[in-house]
Amino acid sequence: MTLKFIGQKKGMTQVFDQDGKLVVCTIILAEPNTVLQIKRRETHGYNGLQLGGIPATPAQANRMNKPQKGQFAKVQVEPCQVVRESRIDDVEAYQVGQKIDANVFADAGYVDIEGVSKGKGFQGVIKLHKMSGGPAAHGSGFHRHMGSTGMRTTPGRCFPNGKRASRMGGDNLTVQNLRVVAVQGNLLLVEGAVPGAPSAIVYITKSKKRAQKSAKKGA
């Protein structure tokens, strides 16, 4: 159980590290998150924080319903586009209305980032399932489709759950163990690619597997 920080993917770039090596990085806009609510085991059955991130535009704020507006007015903060809850072990160090910035990852070393992958629409089996297809000769008539899927008289049908052409992308994905290259103000640079298109919402947590390895070494 760890804190999920709300960020926004802005794009990719290249930087040189201390050893002079070129590192491909993803730029994440990590504006301060606001603690909207604290949940405790005594009242809610678990410990957790409700964070709000990415300031809402005036148009987005006007479209919010009364419960949503009241939630932000109660803690006297500006409306946020995204509200996300995180279950954590200890909530005593936090207060309602507190701002949490990207510096929480300055000493993390590695992070896990969750996001929604790019939607690619309806795709065929060549792109979706990496099937090889048929010969590229002009006379073959079989290039990029999947071929026969039926069987003999018995059972006389196609089995379900086989590989078919279908929707591709738009899935929740988590990329683990991305190295934190730099934290510069509200910008977080991580090595490698992150799910989603530019301006997509992402959720950042300290790497779970790296933390477990460190704990085992310490033991």
TIKOL-160544 format. One line per 10 residues: their letters; for each residue x, y, z of N, C-alpha, C, O. Coordinates in steps of 0.1 Angstrom, whole numbers. Atoms other than C-alpha are relative to their C-alpha. Layout:
a) X/Y/Z/X/Y/Z/X/Y/Z/X/Y/Z ~ ... .
This chain:
mtlkfigqkk) 8/-12/0/0/0/0/9/12/0/17/15/9 ~ -8/-12/1/16/32/-12/-8/11/-6/-18/9/-12 ~ 7/-12/4/7/67/-22/0/0/-16/10/-2/-22 ~ 1/-2/14/-6/72/-58/-1/14/-4/-11/21/0 ~ 0/-14/4/4/105/-72/-6/2/-13/-3/-5/-22 ~ 6/-3/12/-16/121/-99/8/9/-9/12/20/-4 ~ -9/-8/9/4/134/-129/-6/0/-14/-17/-7/-17 ~ 5/-2/14/0/142/-166/12/-2/-9/22/5/-8 ~ -11/2/10/22/128/-194/0/12/-10/-10/15/-15 ~ -1/-12/9/35/157/-215/7/-4/-13/5/3/-23 .
gmtqvfdqdg) -7/4/12/58/139/-240/13/-7/3/15/-12/15 ~ -13/7/-2/93/124/-244/11/9/-5/10/18/-13 ~ -12/-8/4/128/139/-247/12/-9/3/11/-21/6 ~ -13/7/-3/165/129/-244/9/9/8/9/21/6 ~ -9/-8/-8/189/140/-218/13/-9/2/13/-21/0 ~ -13/7/-3/225/131/-209/1/-1/16/-1/9/23 ~ -1/2/-14/231/116/-175/14/4/5/22/10/-3 ~ -13/-4/-6/262/121/-152/11/-7/-7/22/-2/-7 ~ -10/8/7/281/95/-171/2/4/-15/10/-2/-22 ~ -1/-5/14/275/113/-204/-8/-9/-10/-7/-8/-22 .
klvvctiila) 8/9/9/251/86/-217/-13/6/-3/-20/13/5 ~ 13/-5/5/220/95/-237/-11/-8/6/-11/-20/4 ~ 11/7/-7/188/86/-218/-13/5/-6/-15/17/-6 ~ 13/-4/5/154/86/-234/-10/0/11/-11/-9/19 ~ 8/-2/-12/129/100/-209/-14/4/-4/-16/9/-15 ~ 14/-6/1/92/107/-205/-1/11/10/3/10/22 ~ 3/-12/-9/82/141/-191/-14/-1/5/-23/-2/-2 ~ 13/1/-7/55/140/-165/-2/13/7/6/17/16 ~ 4/-12/-8/38/172/-152/-6/-5/13/-17/-10/13 ~ 4/4/-14/36/165/-115/-3/12/9/4/15/18 .
epntvlqikr) 4/-12/-8/18/195/-101/-5/-5/14/-9/-17/15 ~ 3/4/-13/11/194/-64/-14/-6/2/-24/0/-4 ~ 13/6/-3/-17/171/-53/-5/5/14/3/7/23 ~ 6/-5/-13/-41/182/-25/-7/-12/7/-14/-19/1 ~ 6/10/-8/-52/159/3/-15/5/3/-17/15/9 ~ 14/-4/-1/-91/161/1/-6/-7/12/-16/-1/18 ~ 7/7/-11/-100/135/27/10/-11/5/18/-16/-2 ~ -8/10/-7/-82/112/52/-10/-11/6/-19/-7/13 ~ 8/11/-5/-97/78/59/8/-8/10/19/-12/7 ~ -6/8/-11/-89/59/91/-7/-13/2/-18/-15/0 .
rethgynglq) 5/14/-2/-92/23/100/-12/0/10/-21/-9/9 ~ 10/0/-10/-114/32/130/-14/3/-5/-24/-2/0 ~ 13/-4/6/-141/48/109/-4/-6/-13/-15/-8/-16 ~ 2/5/13/-137/35/74/4/-14/-3/1/-20/-13 ~ -5/14/1/-121/1/80/14/-1/-7/19/-12/-8 ~ -13/0/6/-88/11/63/6/14/0/-1/23/2 ~ -7/-12/1/-62/38/61/2/4/-14/7/-4/-22 ~ -2/-4/14/-62/59/30/-1/15/-1/-5/22/8 ~ 0/-14/3/-58/93/14/-8/2/-13/-6/-6/-22 ~ 7/-4/12/-81/109/-12/7/13/-5/7/23/1 .
lggipatpaq) -7/-11/5/-60/131/-34/-7/6/-13/-13/-1/-20 ~ 5/-7/12/-70/157/-60/12/6/-8/21/12/-2 ~ -11/-5/8/-47/166/-89/-5/6/-13/-16/3/-18 ~ 2/-7/13/-45/187/-121/-12/10/2/-24/6/1 ~ 11/-10/-2/-65/220/-116/-10/-1/-12/-6/-2/-23 ~ 10/0/10/-98/220/-134/-1/14/-7/1/24/0 ~ 2/-12/7/-105/246/-161/-14/6/5/-22/-1/11 ~ 13/-6/-4/-134/271/-154/-12/-8/-6/-22/-10/0 ~ 11/8/6/-156/251/-179/-2/-13/7/-14/-17/9 ~ 1/13/-7/-148/218/-162/-6/2/14/-14/-6/19 .
anrmnkpqkg) 6/-3/-13/-156/234/-128/-15/3/0/-22/-1/9 ~ 15/-4/1/-190/247/-140/-8/-13/-2/-20/-13/1 ~ 8/12/3/-200/212/-152/0/-10/12/-8/-20/11 ~ 1/9/-11/-194/196/-118/-13/1/7/-19/12/8 ~ 12/-1/-7/-224/187/-98/2/5/15/13/8/19 ~ -1/-6/-13/-232/200/-63/8/-8/10/16/-2/17 ~ -9/7/-9/-216/171/-43/15/2/-3/23/3/6 ~ -14/-2/4/-184/175/-63/5/14/4/16/15/10 ~ -4/-14/-4/-183/213/-58/1/1/15/10/8/20 ~ 0/0/-15/-191/208/-21/12/-7/6/17/-2/16 .
qfakvqvepc) -12/7/-5/-162/184/-17/12/9/0/20/9/10 ~ -11/-9/1/-137/210/-28/-2/12/9/7/17/15 ~ 2/-12/-9/-154/239/-10/2/-3/15/6/5/22 ~ -2/4/-14/-153/219/22/14/2/5/16/6/17 ~ -14/-1/-4/-115/219/23/6/12/-6/18/14/-4 ~ -4/-13/5/-113/253/6/12/-1/-10/22/5/-8 ~ -10/1/11/-93/242/-25/-7/2/-13/-19/0/-14 ~ 5/-1/14/-97/248/-62/-4/-13/-5/2/-23/-2 ~ 4/13/5/-116/221/-81/11/-7/-8/19/0/-15 ~ -10/8/7/-94/193/-96/-7/-8/-10/-19/-12/-9 .
qvvresridd) 5/8/10/-99/173/-127/-1/-15/5/-10/-22/1 ~ -1/14/-3/-89/140/-111/0/-1/15/7/6/22 ~ 0/3/-15/-97/126/-76/3/-15/1/-4/-23/-6 ~ -4/14/-1/-79/93/-67/3/-3/15/9/5/22 ~ -2/4/-13/-78/74/-35/12/-10/1/13/-19/-8 ~ -11/9/-2/-47/56/-22/-1/-6/14/-3/1/24 ~ -1/6/-13/-45/31/6/14/-1/5/23/-6/-2 ~ -13/-1/-5/-15/37/28/0/-5/15/-11/-6/21 ~ -1/5/-13/-3/23/61/-2/10/11/-9/8/21 ~ 0/-10/-11/2/55/81/-6/13/-6/0/18/-15 .
veayqvgqki) 6/-13/5/-20/86/76/2/11/10/-2/23/8 ~ -2/-10/-10/-9/105/107/8/12/-4/8/23/1 ~ -9/-10/5/17/125/88/-7/10/-10/-1/19/-14 ~ 7/-8/10/-10/141/65/-11/7/7/-17/4/17 ~ 11/-8/-5/-36/168/70/-9/4/-12/-3/5/-23 ~ 8/-4/11/-66/178/49/4/14/-5/6/23/3 ~ -4/-12/6/-57/205/25/15/1/-2/20/11/-8 ~ -14/0/2/-20/196/25/4/-2/-14/-3/-10/-21 ~ -5/2/13/-1/199/-7/12/-10/0/21/-9/8 ~ -11/10/1/21/170/-18/6/2/-14/-1/1/-24 .
danvfadagy) -6/-3/13/46/178/-46/9/-12/-5/9/-22/2 ~ -8/10/7/69/158/-69/13/-4/8/19/-14/5 ~ -12/3/-8/97/159/-43/-1/-13/8/9/-18/12 ~ 1/13/-7/83/127/-27/7/-11/-8/10/-21/-2 ~ -7/10/8/100/109/-56/15/3/-2/22/-4/-9 ~ -14/-4/2/133/127/-54/10/-11/5/20/-13/-2 ~ -9/10/-5/149/99/-33/-6/-14/-3/-1/-24/3 ~ 6/13/3/127/70/-47/9/-9/-8/9/-21/-6 ~ -8/8/9/151/59/-74/-7/-6/-11/-4/-4/-23 ~ 8/7/10/125/39/-92/-15/2/3/-19/2/15 .
vdiegvskgk) 15/-2/-2/87/43/-97/-7/-10/-10/-2/-14/-20 ~ 9/7/8/58/24/-111/-10/10/-5/-15/18/3 ~ 9/-10/6/35/43/-135/-12/-7/-6/-10/-16/-15 ~ 12/6/5/-1/33/-143/-7/10/-9/-8/22/-6 ~ 7/-9/10/-20/47/-173/-8/-8/-9/-8/-20/-9 ~ 8/7/11/-43/39/-202/7/1/-13/10/12/-17 ~ -7/0/13/-26/29/-234/-8/7/-11/-20/9/-10 ~ 7/-7/12/-33/46/-267/-10/-9/-6/-8/-21/-8 ~ 10/7/7/-65/35/-283/3/-1/-15/5/10/-21 ~ -3/2/14/-59/21/-318/-12/-4/-8/-10/-7/-20 .
gfqgviklhk) 12/4/7/-94/12/-327/-1/-15/-4/6/-23/2 ~ 2/14/5/-105/-20/-346/12/-4/-8/15/3/-18 ~ -12/4/7/-74/-38/-358/-1/-15/-4/-8/-23/2 ~ -1/13/4/-67/-70/-377/10/-9/8/17/-4/16 ~ -8/9/-7/-49/-101/-365/15/2/-2/23/-2/7 ~ -14/-2/3/-16/-91/-381/6/10/10/16/7/16 ~ -5/-10/-9/-12/-60/-360/-4/-3/15/4/-1/24 ~ 5/3/-14/-32/-72/-329/7/-12/6/12/-11/17 ~ -6/12/-5/-18/-107/-325/13/-4/-6/18/-15/-3 ~ -13/2/6/14/-105/-345/0/-13/-8/10/-20/-9 .
msggpaahgs) 0/11/9/3/-132/-369/8/3/-13/10/15/-16 ~ -10/-2/11/26/-137/-399/-7/3/-13/-1/10/-22 ~ 6/-2/13/0/-136/-427/4/-9/-11/12/-19/-8 ~ -3/9/11/3/-151/-461/12/6/-8/18/16/-5 ~ -10/-5/8/28/-147/-489/-3/13/-7/-15/17/-9 ~ 2/-13/5/33/-113/-504/-1/0/-15/-2/11/-21 ~ 1/1/14/31/-125/-540/-14/5/-5/-24/5/2 ~ 12/-7/5/5/-108/-562/-11/-11/-2/-23/-8/-1 ~ 10/10/3/-13/-141/-571/-5/-8/12/-14/-16/10 ~ 3/9/-11/-16/-156/-536/-15/3/5/-22/-7/8 .
gfhrhmgstg) 13/-3/-5/-48/-137/-526/-2/-2/15/-13/0/20 ~ 0/2/-14/-39/-143/-490/11/8/6/23/4/6 ~ -11/-8/-5/-20/-115/-473/-1/3/14/8/-1/22 ~ 0/-5/-14/-31/-100/-440/-13/-5/8/-16/1/18 ~ 11/6/-8/-61/-121/-429/3/-13/6/14/-18/3 ~ -4/11/-9/-62/-150/-405/-2/-14/-6/3/-23/0 ~ 2/13/6/-73/-178/-427/-11/-8/7/-19/-2/14 ~ 11/8/-5/-96/-207/-417/1/-1/15/11/-3/21 ~ 1/2/-15/-108/-210/-381/-10/-12/3/-12/-15/15 ~ 9/10/-2/-134/-238/-386/6/-14/2/18/-15/1 .
mrttpgrcfp) -5/13/-1/-131/-275/-380/-8/-10/-8/-16/-5/-17 ~ 7/9/8/-145/-307/-394/-15/-1/4/-20/7/11 ~ 15/2/-3/-181/-320/-392/-2/-1/15/-12/4/20 ~ 0/1/-14/-173/-328/-356/11/8/5/23/5/3 ~ 12/-6/-5/-176/-303/-338/-8/8/-9/-20/12/-6 ~ 8/-8/9/-187/-283/-368/-2/14/4/-12/20/1 ~ 2/-14/-4/-181/-250/-352/14/6/3/24/-2/4 ~ -12/-6/-4/-154/-225/-342/0/1/15/-10/6/21 ~ 0/-1/-15/-143/-226/-306/1/14/4/8/22/-3 ~ -1/-14/-5/-147/-194/-286/13/3/6/22/-6/8 .
ngkrasrmgg) -12/-5/-6/-120/-173/-272/13/-1/-8/24/-1/-3 ~ -12/0/9/-97/-177/-302/4/14/-4/-3/24/-1 ~ -6/-13/4/-76/-149/-317/-8/4/-12/-9/-2/-22 ~ 8/-6/11/-98/-127/-338/4/15/-1/10/21/7 ~ -1/-14/2/-97/-92/-352/-9/7/10/-21/4/11 ~ 8/-7/-10/-109/-68/-325/6/13/4/16/17/-1 ~ -5/-13/-5/-104/-36/-306/14/-1/6/17/-11/13 ~ -14/0/-5/-68/-27/-297/3/13/8/-1/23/3 ~ -4/-12/-8/-54/-4/-270/-11/4/9/-21/-3/11 ~ 9/-4/-10/-72/16/-244/-1/-8/12/-12/-9/18 .
dnltvqnlrv) 0/9/-11/-62/-8/-217/8/6/12/17/14/10 ~ -7/-4/-12/-51/-1/-181/13/-8/1/13/-20/1 ~ -14/6/-1/-13/-8/-180/8/7/11/7/18/14 ~ -9/-5/-9/13/-4/-154/14/-4/-4/17/-16/-6 ~ -14/3/4/50/-1/-163/8/1/13/7/11/20 ~ -6/1/-12/72/-11/-134/15/4/-1/21/2/-12 ~ -14/-2/-1/107/-1/-123/6/10/-10/16/7/-16 ~ -5/-11/9/112/31/-143/9/9/9/5/14/19 ~ -10/-8/-8/143/50/-131/-4/15/-1/-7/20/-11 ~ 2/-14/-1/138/85/-119/13/7/-4/23/6/3 .
vavqgnlllv) -12/-7/5/162/106/-139/2/14/6/13/17/10 ~ -1/-13/-6/154/140/-125/-14/5/5/-24/1/0 ~ 12/-7/-5/129/161/-105/3/14/0/11/19/7 ~ -3/-15/2/128/197/-117/-13/7/2/-21/8/-7 ~ 12/-7/-3/101/217/-100/-12/-9/-1/-13/-19/7 ~ 11/9/1/68/202/-111/1/-10/-11/-8/-16/-15 ~ -3/10/10/84/181/-138/8/-12/5/17/-11/13 ~ -6/12/-4/93/145/-133/5/-7/-12/-3/-10/-21 ~ -5/7/12/116/128/-158/3/-15/4/11/-17/13 ~ -2/14/-2/116/90/-159/5/-7/-12/2/-3/-23 .
egavpgapsa) -6/7/11/136/67/-181/-10/-10/-6/-16/-18/1 ~ 8/9/7/117/49/-208/-14/5/-3/-17/17/-1 ~ 13/-4/5/81/50/-221/-10/-3/11/-9/-11/20 ~ 11/0/-9/49/55/-202/-13/-2/-8/-14/4/-18 ~ 12/2/7/14/43/-212/-8/13/-2/-8/22/6 ~ 9/-11/3/-9/68/-229/5/10/-10/17/10/-13 ~ -4/-11/9/-9/97/-253/4/12/7/2/13/19 ~ -3/-13/-7/4/132/-245/-12/6/6/-23/6/0 ~ 10/-6/-8/-17/149/-219/-9/-10/7/-19/-7/13 ~ 8/11/-7/-30/115/-206/3/1/15/14/5/19 .
ivyitkskkr) -2/0/-14/-35/111/-169/8/-13/4/5/-24/-1 ~ -8/11/-5/-10/88/-151/1/0/15/-1/11/21 ~ -1/1/-15/-6/76/-115/13/-6/3/17/-17/-2 ~ -14/3/-3/28/74/-100/1/-6/14/-4/1/23 ~ -3/5/-13/39/52/-71/15/-4/1/21/-6/-9 ~ -13/5/-2/72/43/-56/1/-15/-4/-9/-23/-1 ~ -1/14/5/84/10/-71/-1/-10/11/6/-10/22 ~ 2/10/-10/71/-20/-52/11/-11/0/15/-15/11 ~ -10/11/1/96/-46/-64/13/5/5/21/-3/11 ~ -13/-5/-5/126/-24/-58/0/2/15/10/-1/22 .
aqksakkga) 1/-1/-14/113/-17/-23/2/-13/7/8/-14/18 ~ -1/14/-6/109/-54/-16/14/-5/-1/19/-12/9 ~ -14/4/1/145/-61/-29/8/7/11/17/1/17 ~ -8/-7/-10/159/-34/-6/-3/-5/14/6/-6/22 ~ 3/6/-14/140/-48/24/6/-13/2/11/-16/13 ~ -6/13/-1/153/-83/17/15/2/3/21/-6/11 ~ -14/-2/-2/189/-70/14/3/5/14/13/1/21 ~ -2/-5/-13/185/-51/47/-2/-10/11/5/-9/21 ~ 2/10/-9/172/-81/64/12/-10/1/12/-20/8 .
